[in-house]
Each structure stands twice: as structure tokens, then as C-alpha cells.
Amino acid sequence: MQTVSKDKPFYFITSVTHQRLAVFRKDEFKKIMAEALDEARRSAEFLIFAYAIMHEHFHIITDSKLSV
């Protein structure tokens, strides 16, 4: 289990589409977004603890690679 501390915080990120256009209304577009998040996670080597994709925005809870 991951521990949250000042040296290793978690981040809650929200991103909204331009003019709140409902681009994620169809499951095929949600799947593309989920695959893009997975690719970003693997290539940048960060963790994604949870994510939610809504019609016009998404949320991610992720870790940090903060080094002191």
C-alpha cells in the first residue's frame, strides 16, 4: 500500500474538454482515453490509483516522483 507524505504526495487531477464538449459520450472514445492514460503511465513510469471519465471531463488520482 502506498503512503502519502510531504515527500510523496498524491495528486487529484481534473481536465475538462474545450467548451465542455461531450467527447467521451461514446464508450469507444472512453476506451481511447483509458488506453492513452495507460500508455502515459507506462512511458512516464508513474502510478494511477484511480480515474473516472465523464462525458466532458476526467479525473485521475496519481502519485508523484518528487525527490528531495
Sequence and secondary structure as in RCSB ss.txt:
>XXXX:A:sequence
MQTVSKDKPFYFITSVTHQRLAVFRKDEFKKIMAEALDEARRSAEFLIFAYAIMHEHFHIITDSKLSV
>XXXX:A:secstr
    BTTB  EEEEEE GGG  TTSSHHHHHHHHHHHHHHHHHHT  EEEEEE SSEEEEEE      
